[in-house]
Amino acid sequence: MRHRYSLAFVVGFAVLPLGSAIAQVGESGYSLPLSLAVKAATKAIATCASNGYPVSAVVVDPSGVIKLEAKGDHSTIHTTTAGFRKAYTVVTFGPIFRFDASSAFAELVSKNPNGAVFSTLPDILPLAGGVAIKAKGEVVAALGVSGSPGGDKDEACAQAGVASIKDDLTSSQ
C-alpha cells in the first residue's frame, strides 16, 4: 500500500509543470533576431582578434538559453563556457541588481562579505566580459566574451559587439 502512494506522489510531480522550466519572456515580447546575434558576436570576436586576443562569444536570450555560440579562431575550449556564464549572469542578475555589464556584478560581489556565495550558483560567473543587449530599455539578450588576458578586455570587445547592432535594434522593432 505504501509503495502505491509513493508512486502516485512521483507521478503527480512528473505531470506538473515546474516553474523553472518555463522560460522568461521580456515584457515587450521582442526576440533578438539571429542575424543581430551573429553580427554582435562576430564584431566582438573581430575586435578582440585585432588586438591579438583569440576569444569566443556567446549570446543568450532573456531566460539564459544560448541563442548563438561562436568559438573564435585559436580560442581555447573553455572560452565558450566562460562566455556563456558571463552572458547568463547579466540576463539573470542584471535586471535584479540593475547592471548592464558583468564587471558591475563582479565589483558588487567582491565588496559584499557574502558575495562568494554567488559563485556557487550554477552558471553564474562574477567576472567582466558580459554585456546586456537592450531594446527600448529592456534586456532582450546578453553577449558574453572570454579568452583575452583580462575580463576588462573581454568586456570592451563585448561592448563593441553590442554597439555594432544598436541602430539595428531600434529599427527592427
C-alpha positions, 0 to 999 in steps of 0.5 A: 500500500505504501509503495502505491502512494509513493508512486502516485506522489512521483507521478503527480510531480512528473505531470506538473509543470515546474516553474523553472522550466518555463522560460522568461519572456521580456515584457515587450515580447521582442526576440533578438533576431539571429542575424543581430546575434551573429553580427554582435558576436562576430564584431566582438570576436573581430575586435578582440582578434585585432588586438591579438586576443583569440576569444569566443562569444556567446549570446543568450536570450532573456531566460539564459538559453544560448541563442548563438555560440561562436568559438573564435579562431585559436580560442581555447575550449573553455572560452565558450563556457566562460562566455556563456556564464558571463552572458547568463549572469547579466540576463539573470542578475542584471535586471535584479541588481540593475547592471548592464555589464558583468564587471558591475556584478563582479565589483558588487560581489567582491565588496559584499562579505557574502558575495562568494556565495554567488559563485556557487550558483550554477552558471553564474560567473562574477567576472567582466566580459558580459554585456546586456543587449537592450531594446527600448530599455529592456534586456532582450539578450546578453553577449558574453566574451572570454579568452583575452588576458583580462575580463576588462578586455573581454568586456570592451570587445563585448561592448563593441559587439553590442554597439555594432547592432544598436541602430539595428535594434531600434529599427527592427522593432 
